[in-house]
Amino acid sequence: MKKILSIILCWCFSIIANADSGFVFKGKIGNYPIVMTIWATASSATGTYYYVSQGKDNKIELSGNIEPGTDSDIWIITEEISGFFNGFFRVHWDRFTEEGQKQMTGEYINIKGKHFPVKLRCVKVEGNPEHC
């Protein structure tokens, strides 16, 4: 039993270590240019983004998962500022497409409930020789 558990744990850690890639996106939330970096496994993601006008020293923390009950391309990515929920992205992110660059499209909903369109395109992948 210990051997099986050890094999399963090693396999899980191997998947987590090998699956993580930092996808760097550029695009807009509404009319506001942003740069987003998402480190993702098959079903969860963490990362940051910043508004270009505010500079890369003003990053906003992100975490997300595949939306329950939908296909595997719909993601809910929440943002926190100073540890407090501030809004979320609901985006279509087809990470495994073979055609063209990987993109995120959808919407951002701020804490006040205002909706903004989101269109981001992958410009590079960090930590992996894979290209967008």
N, C-alpha and C positions, 0 to 999 in steps of 0.2 A: 504494500500500500504506500509506504514512504517513497519507494522508487517511482511509482506512477505519479504521485503528487509532485515529486521533484521534476519529473519530465514535463508535466503540465505547466508548472510554474516557469521552468526554463523556456518552454515554448511560448507562453504568454509574454514573458519579458522580452523575448526575441522579437515577437510581433510588434510590441510597443516600441522597442528601440528602432526597428527597421522601418516601421510604417510612418514614423514622424517625418514630415517634410514641412519646411516653412515656405508657404505660398505667398508671394508678394504681389499685391494687387494695386492698381492705380485706377482711379475713376472718380465718380461723383455720388454724393448724397444730395439729391435735388440739384442745385447749382453750385454746390460747395465741393471743390476738389479735395480728395483724401488719398492717403496711402495706408494700406492695411497689410499686416503680416499675420497669417494664420498658420499655426502648427497643428497638424491634424493627423488623427488615426482614422480608422475606417468609420467610426461613428461619433467621435468627439473632437472638439477643437478648442484651442486657447490662442490668444494673441493680443495684438494691439492695433490701434489705428490712430492717425492724427490728421487734423485738417491742415492742408498745405499752408494756409494763411497764418496758422498758429505756430508752425514749425515742429520739427520732429522731437523736440524736447518736451512736448505737451501731449504725450501719448495717453490714450484711453484704453483701459483693460477690457478684454473680450473673453467670453467663454461660450461654448455652444455645443449643440447636439443635433442629430437628425431629428426632425419633427416626428413625434409618435403618430402612427396611423397613416403616414404618407409614404410615397416612394422614397428611396434612399437619397434623392437629390435635393430635397427640401430641408433647409437648415434653419434653426432658430439660434441666433447668436446674440447674447445679451451683453450690454456694456455696463461697466461700473466706473464711477468717478469718486475718488476718495473712499472707496469701499461701499458706495451706495448705488443701487440700481438707477440707471438714467435713461434707458431705452433699449430697443432691440431691433435686430435685423431679421427679416423673414425672407430668405433668398433661395433661389434655385442655383445650386452649385454642382455642376456635373464634372467632378474631378477626373473621371476616367474616360472622357471623350477622346476620340482619335482625330476628330476634325477640328482644326484650328486651335486657337488659344482657349484655355480654360477661362470661364467667366463666372461672375456672380451677378444675377439680376433679381430684382424684387423690390422690397421696400424697407425703409427704416421708420420705426414708430418711436417718437420721443416720449418722455415721461408725461407730457401733457396730452398725448394721444394724437398728435399731428403726424400725418403720413408724408414721407418723402420718397420719390423713386430712387432706386439704387442701381447703378450699372458700373461694374468693376471688371477689369480684364487683368489676367495674370501676366506679369512682366518678367518674373523669374521664380525659380524654386531654390531655396537655400537648403543646404544639408543633403542634397541629392543631385546626382548628375542629370536627372530628368529635366526636360524643358517644359515650359508652359504649353 
